[in-house]
Amino acid sequence: MTDTLRVGIVGLSAERGWAAHAHVPAIRAVEGIELVGGCASSPESSAKAAVAHGLDRVYDTAEELAGSDDVDLVVITVKVSRHRELVEAALTAGKAVLCEWPLGNGLSEAQELASRATDAGVPHFVGLQVLSAPFIAHLGDVVRSGEIGEILSTSILASGSTWGPKIASDQIYLLDPAEGATMLTIPMGHTLAGVEAVLGNVTSVQATTAVRRPTAVESPDGRVHERGTPDQIAVMGTLGSGIPMVVHYRGGMSRATNFHWEINGTLGDIVVTGVHGHMQMGMVRIAIASRDDQKLHPLPTPGEYERVHGLPETTPAYVVAHSYEQLVHGLHAGTKTLPDFADGVRHHRLLSAIEHAAATGTLTPVEPPARNGLHS
């Protein structure tokens, strides 16, 4: 690897998609890392993406990108159902790999990929970006400082946005459980990672899921599609220190509350609000009332938590850029700064426990981490 980490993105389109809107500006905002190429769904789309993003290198396939001597890190930003084959291509080429969350299409796939990555002996990371968000680091420090005393409970009410009555043509796959991209795995999964980073690991869950809107209308052509994944998910859980947790995600958007997270302590309360339930994108406001405070007041994130400058906090690239900054720093320092595939497996276990609890109606334990992770 050169002094500058050279990145190739699998799933880079010319205009649309998470890679174009979040990863590209994030990489370009971080020192010590460079976007050198990408590939899309076809050679023609790859060529268009290269032109749109000002890239000299065009790769027709993911295998060609992974095998290139000009690429140090392969970033996977495609549908979950293709994660395994594309991660394996990067590992076979002996390249470091960053795979967007979810790591695999279910727990079994994630375990397979973690085993393969360990055997390959290359750096591997999973894109739980919320763990790199400055506001999450600050919240964790505030909670651990005792500012609001002993934590009594925590609760979240959130909207999953996409899983509502209407759906865009390029998101129809989100209705298919076989694709692995659900309201549980994406917005709720990312948010639960943030909760654990601040308050500790979830140790047991009870859950109810439901499909309350059995169909979704495709926009703009009006075709009706059956919904195969829940649009209502309600979870009651317990954190390792005995803290009760309640989380309710609703598909679509609410005219009232779209993201509200409370942390209640013996000496005060913290409230995190946002425009939707995708906490991994940031765009939140935080307020606190502690000790003698009678009302909530803003709790801004201090500047020392911000490690990347030049990106507005209101853009999806802001939190992703902090992930890349930590990745570069960790590789150069030889330290663990981002969740790896083993951490991804542990988080898949939590989501699997929620699914089991909903299917069986039972209190379901969450298997503890096999080793110390970023927030074990």
Buried (B, 14 or more C-beta within 10 A) or exposed (E): EEEEBBBBBBBBBBEEBBBBBBBBBBBBBBEBBBBBBBBBEEBEBBBBBBEBBEBEBBBBBBBBBBBBEEBBBBBBBBBBBBBBEBBBBBBEBEBBBBBBBBBBBBBEBBBBBBEBBBEBEBBBBBBBBBBBBBBBBBBBEBBEEEBBBEBBBBBBBBBBBBBBBEBEEEBBBBBBBEBBBBBBBBBBBBBBBBBBBBBBBBBBBBBBBEBEBEEBBBEEEEEEEEBBBBBBBBBBBBBBEEBBBBBBBBBBBBEEEBBBBBBBBEBBBBBBBBBBBBBBBBBBBBBBBBEEEEEBEEBEBEEEBBBBEEBEBEBBBBBBBBBBBBBBBBBEEEEBBBBBBBBBBBBBBBBBBBBBBBEEEEBBBBEEBEEEBBBB
